[in-house]
Amino acid sequence: MRILRLGPLGITTHRRTFAVGLVMLAALAGLFIVALTVGKSDITILDGLRAAVGIPVGAPTDFIVGQVRAPRALTAILVGAMLGLSGAILQSLTRNPLASPDFIGISAGAGTGAVLTLWLIGASSLWVVAGGAIVGALIASALILLLSWRHGIVPLRLILAGIGMGFVAQAATQYFLTRMDVHDAGNALGWLVGSTTGRTWTHVTVAAIALAVLAPLVLWNARALRTMEMGDDTARSLGISVGPARATLAVSSVLLAASAVALTGPIAFIALVAPALALRLTRNAGVTLIPSALMGAVLLLAADQLAQQMPDTLQLPVGTFTAVVGAPYLLWLVWRASRGGPS
């Protein structure tokens, strides 16, 4: 099969991967139009697109699309892309399909850092909360790495240490909630379930900055990531600086996950499922960074739209919705692994 070479980053992809990427972009565009136009107040496609880019249409549409639907949809797209990219990096580095920031405790650590910041400082600034989430995620990641290290990272120890760290972080979060003012604790608890409700253009800006800074750094190290999947010795023989590349990619994955948690709260299973689905669709034997990011964006935006379209008595925050849908996938993955089948 012919290979397409894309630019100086050394990123190569099969024609199928390129085609899958185009299909996911088309699906993402379609979902975005649905997010702008479908709801309790239906809006035409042209008016929705105009209002989304700031072209005045009329008072109701300008507010509904420009201040509610567009920032919510764009936040879901960017956060989903960050989660998909973060999960793809972790699964490749550990060579374990169960490695994702929400499953091994990184997202829980970010949530603890954010709640502690809310308790000590208050929710005066999204940037401050994001900083707390990043610090919490980095501390949790360092502890997980310390507990799983034995002449290198042991994948099983990493998973077990991550699960344990997740429980510790959740316990700490619950303690902080009991110490907070009732009103602040209610707001924090609503944020902890994972939601895109009420997101503004500030959230979109923060997400765009985080992705614009971290995604090029990850793509620059994409060749190193693919080469390290063949083993450290092989990577070194091909001129890869394994230690710096692994550290850069690991920190990038943690920062992507922490930024996502800071913006929407912990949203489960997107980082776990998106890379696996991207691999299956592209039939790729290695890491698929861009398809994983696109898949994460599609999954989160689709889940958000489905959650919104549920009857009022059954509506769930998107974080709860993805957990309900993603749990069967995790059980299926464990069942496949127990039978010796491919993950």
C-alpha positions in Angstrom: 0.0 0.0 0.0 1.4 3.4 -1.0 2.6 5.7 1.8 1.8 9.4 2.0 4.6 11.6 3.5 3.3 14.6 5.3 5.8 17.3 6.0 9.1 17.6 7.9 7.8 16.0 11.1 8.4 12.5 9.6 4.7 11.6 10.0 3.8 8.9 7.6 0.4 7.3 7.2 -1.3 4.8 5.0 -4.0 6.0 2.6 -6.6 4.3 4.8 -5.5 6.3 7.8 -5.7 9.5 5.7 -9.2 8.5 4.4 -10.4 7.7 8.0 -9.1 11.1 9.1 -11.1 12.8 6.4 -14.3 10.9 7.3 -13.8 11.8 11.0 -13.4 15.5 10.0 -16.6 15.3 8.0 -18.4 13.6 10.9 -17.1 16.3 13.3 -18.3 19.1 11.0 -21.7 17.5 10.8 -21.9 17.1 14.6 -20.9 20.7 15.0 -23.6 21.9 12.7 -26.1 19.8 14.7 -24.9 21.2 17.9 -25.4 24.7 16.6 -28.9 24.2 15.1 -30.7 21.5 17.0 -32.3 22.0 20.5 -35.3 23.4 22.1 -35.0 26.3 19.6 -34.2 25.0 16.2 -32.1 27.3 14.1 -31.2 27.2 10.4 -27.8 26.1 9.4 -26.9 29.4 7.7 -28.0 31.4 10.8 -26.2 29.0 13.1 -22.9 29.3 11.3 -23.2 33.1 11.0 -23.9 33.5 14.8 -21.1 31.1 15.6 -18.5 33.3 13.9 -19.9 36.5 15.3 -22.0 37.8 12.4 -25.2 39.3 13.8 -28.4 37.4 12.9 -30.9 38.4 15.6 -31.1 38.7 19.3 -32.3 35.2 20.2 -30.1 33.4 17.7 -27.0 35.5 18.5 -27.3 34.6 22.2 -28.4 31.0 21.9 -25.7 30.1 19.3 -23.0 32.7 20.0 -23.0 32.5 23.8 -24.3 29.0 24.6 -24.1 26.4 21.9 -21.0 27.4 20.0 -18.7 27.7 23.0 -20.1 24.5 24.5 -19.6 22.5 21.2 -16.1 23.9 20.6 -15.1 23.1 24.2 -16.3 19.5 23.7 -14.3 19.2 20.5 -11.1 20.6 21.9 -11.3 18.7 25.2 -12.2 15.5 23.4 -9.1 15.9 21.1 -6.9 16.5 24.2 -8.2 13.3 25.9 -7.9 11.2 22.7 -4.3 12.4 22.2 -3.4 11.9 25.9 -4.8 8.4 25.9 -2.9 7.5 22.6 0.4 8.6 24.1 0.0 6.7 27.4 -1.2 3.5 25.6 1.8 3.7 23.3 4.4 4.5 26.0 3.2 1.7 28.3 2.1 -0.7 25.5 -1.1 -1.3 27.4 -4.6 -0.7 26.1 -5.9 0.0 29.6 -3.5 2.9 30.1 -5.5 6.1 30.0 -5.4 9.2 32.3 -8.9 8.5 33.8 -8.2 4.9 34.4 -4.7 5.1 36.1 -5.5 8.1 38.4 -4.1 11.1 36.5 -7.5 12.6 35.9 -8.4 11.9 39.6 -5.2 13.7 40.7 -6.1 16.7 38.5 -9.6 16.8 40.0 -8.1 16.8 43.5 -5.8 19.6 42.6 -8.6 21.6 41.1 -10.9 21.1 44.1 -8.2 21.9 46.6 -7.6 25.1 44.6 -11.3 25.9 44.7 -11.3 25.3 48.5 -8.3 27.4 49.3 -8.5 30.2 46.7 -12.0 30.1 45.3 -13.2 30.0 41.7 -12.1 33.5 40.8 -10.2 32.5 37.7 -10.3 29.6 35.3 -6.5 29.9 34.9 -6.0 29.4 38.7 -8.2 26.3 38.7 -6.3 25.0 35.6 -3.0 25.5 37.4 -4.3 23.6 40.4 -5.4 20.7 38.2 -2.0 20.6 36.4 -0.1 20.5 39.7 -2.4 17.8 41.0 -2.0 15.7 37.9 1.8 16.1 37.9 2.0 15.0 41.6 -0.2 12.0 41.0 1.8 11.0 37.9 5.1 11.3 39.8 3.8 9.1 42.6 2.4 6.5 40.1 5.7 6.5 38.3 7.6 6.0 41.5 5.4 3.1 42.6 5.5 1.4 39.2 9.3 1.8 38.6 11.5 -1.3 38.8 14.4 -1.0 36.4 12.0 0.7 34.1 8.2 1.0 34.0 6.4 -2.3 34.7 3.0 -2.1 32.9 1.1 -4.2 35.4 2.5 -2.2 38.3 1.7 1.0 36.5 -2.0 0.0 36.2 -2.3 -1.2 39.8 -0.4 1.9 41.1 -2.7 4.1 39.0 -5.9 2.5 40.2 -4.7 2.9 43.8 -3.7 6.5 43.3 -7.1 7.1 41.8 -8.8 5.9 45.0 -6.5 8.0 47.1 -7.2 11.1 45.0 -10.9 10.5 45.2 -10.8 10.1 49.0 -8.8 13.4 49.2 -11.3 15.1 47.0 -14.2 13.9 49.1 -12.4 15.2 52.3 -11.9 18.6 50.7 -15.6 18.7 49.7 -16.6 18.2 53.4 -14.5 21.1 54.4 -15.9 23.5 51.9 -18.8 25.9 52.1 -22.0 24.2 51.2 -22.6 26.3 48.1 -19.0 26.0 46.9 -19.1 22.2 47.6 -22.2 21.9 45.5 -20.6 23.8 42.6 -17.4 21.6 42.9 -19.5 18.4 43.0 -21.4 19.5 39.9 -18.1 20.1 38.2 -16.6 16.7 39.3 -19.2 14.7 37.4 -17.8 16.2 34.1 -19.9 18.6 32.1 -19.8 21.0 29.2 -22.8 23.0 30.4 -22.2 26.7 30.8 -18.9 26.7 29.0 -17.9 30.1 27.6 -15.4 31.5 25.1 -12.9 31.7 27.9 -13.0 27.9 28.2 -12.6 27.7 24.4 -9.6 30.0 24.5 -7.8 28.1 27.3 -8.5 24.8 25.5 -7.2 26.1 22.2 -4.0 27.5 23.8 -3.3 24.2 25.6 -3.8 22.2 22.4 -1.9 24.6 20.2 1.1 24.4 22.6 1.1 20.7 23.4 -0.1 19.1 20.1 2.9 20.3 18.0 5.3 19.1 20.8 3.7 15.6 20.7 3.7 15.5 16.8 7.4 16.5 16.8 8.1 13.4 18.9 5.7 11.1 16.9 8.6 9.3 15.2 10.3 8.6 18.5 7.0 7.3 20.0 6.5 4.9 17.1 10.1 3.8 17.2 10.0 3.2 21.0 7.1 0.8 20.4 9.7 -1.6 18.9 11.8 -1.5 22.1 14.3 1.0 23.6 17.3 -0.7 22.2 15.9 -0.5 18.6 15.0 3.1 19.2 18.5 4.0 20.4 20.1 2.2 17.4 18.0 4.4 15.2 19.3 7.5 16.8 16.3 8.2 19.2 17.1 9.9 22.6 14.8 7.6 24.5 14.9 9.2 27.9 14.2 12.8 26.8 11.6 11.7 24.3 9.7 9.6 26.8 9.8 12.3 29.4 8.5 14.9 26.9 5.7 12.7 25.7 4.7 11.6 29.3 4.6 15.2 30.6 2.6 16.3 27.5 0.1 13.5 28.1 -0.3 14.6 31.7 -0.7 18.2 30.8 -3.3 17.4 28.1 -5.4 15.4 30.6 -5.0 18.0 33.3 -6.1 20.8 31.0 -9.1 18.8 29.9 -10.1 18.1 33.6 -9.7 21.8 34.5 -12.1 22.8 31.7 -14.9 20.3 32.0 -14.2 18.2 35.1 -13.2 14.5 34.8 -14.8 12.8 31.7 -14.4 9.1 31.7 -13.5 6.6 28.9 -12.9 9.0 26.0 -9.1 8.7 26.5 -9.5 5.0 26.8 -11.8 4.3 23.9 -10.7 6.9 21.3 -7.2 5.4 20.6 -8.5 1.9 20.4 -11.3 2.8 17.9 -8.8 4.9 15.9 -6.5 1.8 15.6 -9.3 -0.4 14.6 -10.6 1.9 11.9 -7.2 2.7 10.4 -6.0 -0.9 10.8 -2.7 0.5 11.9 -0.2 -1.6 13.9 1.2 1.4 15.7 0.2 4.6 17.4 -2.2 6.9 15.6 -2.0 10.3 17.2 -4.1 12.5 14.8 -6.8 9.9 14.3 -7.0 9.4 18.1 -7.4 13.1 18.7 -10.1 13.4 16.0 -11.9 10.3 17.4 -11.8 11.8 20.9 -13.4 15.0 19.6 -16.1 13.1 17.7 -16.9 10.9 20.6 -17.2 13.7 23.2 -19.2 16.0 20.9 -21.5 13.1 20.0 -21.9 12.1 23.6 -22.7 15.7 24.6 -25.4 15.9 21.9 -26.9 12.6 22.8 -27.0 13.6 26.5 -28.7 16.9 25.6 -31.3 15.1 23.5 -32.4 12.7 26.2 -35.8 13.4 27.9 -35.6 15.9 30.7 -36.1 13.2 33.3 -33.2 11.2 31.9 -30.7 13.9 31.0 -27.2 13.2 32.4 -24.0 15.3 32.5 -21.8 14.2 29.7 -19.2 12.8 32.1 -21.8 10.5 33.6 -23.2 9.6 30.1 -19.7 8.6 28.8 -19.2 6.5 31.9 -22.5 4.6 31.4 -21.7 4.0 27.7 -17.9 3.3 28.3 -18.2 0.8 31.1 -19.5 -2.0 28.8 -16.5 -1.4 26.5 -14.1 -1.8 29.4 -15.8 -5.0 30.4 -15.6 -6.3 26.8 -11.9 -5.3 26.7 -11.1 -7.3 29.9 -13.1 -10.2 28.6 -11.2 -10.2 25.4 -7.9 -10.1 27.2 -8.9 -12.9 29.5 -9.6 -15.1 26.5 -6.2 -14.3 24.9 -7.8 -12.3 22.1 -6.4 -9.0 20.7 -7.2 -6.0 22.7 
